[in-house]
Amino acid sequence: MDFKQLRGTLMVQGTTSDAGKSTLVAGLARVLARRGVKVAPFKPQNMALNSAVTVDGGEIGRAQALQAQAAGVAPHTDFNPVLLKPSSDTGAQVIIHGIARANMDARAYHAYKPIAMNAVLESYRRLRAAYEVVLVEGAGSPAEINLRDRDIANMGFAEAVDCPVVLVADIDRGGVFAHLTGTLACLDASEQARTRGFIINRFRGDKSLLASGLDWLTARTQKPVFGVLPYLHGLHLDAEDAIQSQQTAPATGTRPFRVIVPAAPSISNHTDFDALRAHPQVDLQYIGPGTPAPPADLIVLAGSKNTLRDLAWLRANHWDTAIARHLRYGGKLLGICGGLQMLGHTVRDPHGMEAAGATAGPGLGLLDFDTVLTQSKQLRQVAGHLHLPGTPRFEGYEIHLGVSQGSGLDAPLAAMNDNRPDGAISADRQVAATYVHGIFDVPDACQALLRWAGLADAAAVDLNALRETSIERLADTLEQHLDLAQLLREIRPPMK
């Protein structure tokens, strides 16, 4: 196949959330990029609390930043023009072209969708003009009947731009043939026609035992199965949103240094801890509601989409007393972004940025500063060095509302390359805080922070190298198990 002749769009939709859409787009992007195709990822609408800062100073879903890396391009707001960041069970912050526009409940956002669709189509047109191939990722499932009206994330987008669709399903969940045929049955005739075929994901076992099912599926739907992908263990790829089951595995005893993270209801950017998950000397555990905090060497308070809500959750689950006990016995405590804000005396939200109406509440009072949530969000990629032995270098990004002020910040944890101080470290060196996401991602910074926390012989772990290895392994798997020639023939310029 002549990859250099590829021009157009292909959309990957799933029968369910977490069917493998994000991973498949990332793998296909790398397959095309390493053959010289100029390719861009695109997700019209994403709902996620894991986000990244782009080169143009906006905010997109973390999965699209990973897909950009797989494609060999810098992350841009056009890759994810609509991002919804839930702040409660019924409301979310609406981010358009990387900038927060408003907080809306579900009904208000439904009315807003035509405006959001205009932003989606604007970004898509720019990508089509700048790239040879656009790989589009859907959201959730196109079979969610209650969301079909004004849909911008799945078939609503595909119909608007007239692009082909491939449907992926996760066989590890069970019922894969019902998922595929049932999803297809929920679509109208035009949407069924543009669904060109299927990919089955996360298969374990003897593929020959699946053959009769594949034959049945092809005969029933008159659509091909482009391939069956095996279950790939041990991939180091950024999670789109939810904390995955493998991230909550109990300690095995083989990782002696224990790090625990309270899994508060509005926890965000838990990808900050991917380097710790991958570290051979670290046992990282997320501790959910109703579970007492186990003994640990380091407690980390993560970022939050609703800092006051998560502070209340910490108190309701007795983390304030657990943290006090942890520090009394010599443990270390680190706060990142929203976690930093929790460590001060007070958090005030006078403009109702994270919840309806002005609110305020006490922090944990472990560092001497106060935080006011402002109407503008800080969004920037940053780099600098830590005020720790060896002055290790770090890189990361800031995504936060709020300004923190007080004498506790006079001893910063870090210095940015633009000479701005960041964060704080207590006089007794037990409590530290930073506004920087990704603070563990650079090997030297991760090693230094773990040594500060008590792991004297901490090894260096290069998360980016692990991510690159995983992307290459994923692309190799797609090359081996997909009929790429048949699949990529579906990529063509849209008629509209």
C-alpha positions, 0 to 999 in steps of 0.5 A: 500500500502506498501510504504517501497517497493517503488523504482524508479522515477516519473516525473510530467509535466504540460500543462502550466507554473504554472500548479502546478508542483512544489507544487505537487512534494513538496506535494508528497515528504512530503507524502512519507517522513512521511512514511519513504521513502527516497525521493529526488526532481529533476528538470533537468532544471529550469529558475528562478531568485529565488534561494537558496544556498545549503549545498555543496556551490552551487545555485539551484532554490528556489522551489527545496530548498522548495521541499527538505524541504518537503522531509526532506533533505538538499538542494543539487545542484544535485536537480537542476543541470541546472539553468538559471537566465535571465539577459535580454529578450534574455540572461541568466546566465547558472549555472551547478551543482550550479556554474555559467559557462557562460552568453548565449543567447538562440541560444548559449544555444541551442547549449550547451544543450548536455553538459547540458544534461550530467550534468543532467544525472550525477546528476540523476544517483547520486540521483538514487543511494542515494535515494529510490524514485526520484520525477522529475519536468518538466519545462513549458510544453512538448507541446512546439514544438519549444523546443522539439529538444535537450529537457532536461527539459521534455520528452527529459529527460523522454525518456533518463531515461525511467521514467513514467510521470503524467500530471498536469493541472490548471482548474482555468485557464479554458480549462482544457480538451483542455489543457490535450488532446491538450498536449497529441496530441503534443507528439509522440507515445512513449511519449504518452505511458509513460504519465500514467495519469492526475491530475487536479489542483486548482478546485473550486466548486462542484466536481460532476459537473466535473464527466462527463468531467472526464469520457469523458477524460478517455474514449478519452485518455484511461488514468486515472485521478488520482485525482482532487485537490482543490484550496488551499488558503493561502499557504506559499510556496516559489514562483519558479519565477514570482511575484504572483498576490496575492503578488500585492494585494492593501492595504485593510486598515487592515494592517497599516504598509506599505512596498513597493518594486519597481518591477524592471525588473531584480528583484530576490529572492523576496522570501525575502519578504515572511515573510512580506507578511505573517505578520498581521501588514504589507501591502506589495506592489510591485510597477510596471512600470509607477506607482507612489510610494505611501506613505510608512513606508519602501521602500525595494530595492530588489536583482537584476540579472542586477543591472545597468539595474535596477538602470536605471529603477529606475531613468526612473520611478522616484524612485530616487526622490521618495526615496529622498522625502520618506527619507526627511519625515522620512521614512526608506530605506533598500537595499538587495544584489543588492539593497545594491549595488544600494545605493552606489556611483557607480556600475562597471561591468568591465568584463561584468558579468551582460550584454555584455561588460564593463559597469558602472553607478552611484548609488543612492549615499545614502551610502558612498561606491562603488561596482565592480562586480567580476568574481566569485560569493559569494555563502554561507549560513550564520548566525549572529546577527543584530546591532539592539536593542536586537542583534537579530539572523538571518539566510540566504544566500549570492548569489552575484557578486561584492565587495563593499568598502568604509567608509559607510560600517564602521558601519555594519548592521550585524555581521556574526558568522565568525566575518565578518561584513555585510552591513551598516546602516547610521548615521541617522539610516534611511538607511540600507543595507545587502548582506543577503537574507532571512534576514526577515525569522527568527522571531527575525530579522524580528521583529527587522527590522520592529521596526527599520523601525517604527513598534514599536509593531511589532509581531514576524512571524515564516515563517518556521513554516508557511511553514511547516504548509503549506507543511503538509496541502498540503500533507494532501490534496493530501492524501485526493484527489488523488488515491495515491495507483494507482498513486504511483504504477507507480513509478518503477525503470527505464529500462535504 
